[in-house]
Amino acid sequence: MGLLDKLKRKVETTLADSRLEEELIYKHILEEMDSGVLRDGLYAKAMANSNGDEAQAKSLYMKYRLQSVKDAMGGSSYLEYVEKLKLKK
């Protein structure tokens, strides 16, 4: 296996890990929403950008919340982020 093949495999693995992590974050967001937890500022932004369409606002909220979770992770993995949340409680 050449260097280029190894690099390609590393990139593919990293992207796959990223997609799996994103899936876990979306699950976390859905669980938050189902339990009634919403970040008012993000939801207001979603409503403003959806012209009041509730379904579109929920979709936008999830995208905005995904980014806010990634920002809060600060370069950590999602599992490390969840552990930090548990310690804060």
C-alpha positions, 0 to 999 in steps of 0.5 A: 500500500503506497503513501497516497493509498494510506493518506486516502484511507486516513481521510476516508476514516476521518470523514466516516468518524465525523459523520458518525459523530454528527449522527450522535449529535443530531440524536442528542438534539432530537432528545433535547427537543423531545424533552422540551429543551430549546435554546431560545436565541437559536429558536428565535433565529430559526423562526426569523429565517423561516418566515414563521414556518414552524416545520422549517424553523425546527429544521433550521433550529437543528442545524443551528444547534448542531453548530452550537454543540460543535462549537461547545465541543472545542475540538473534543470528541462528542463523547468527551463533550457528553462526559463534561456535561455529565460532570457539570450536573 
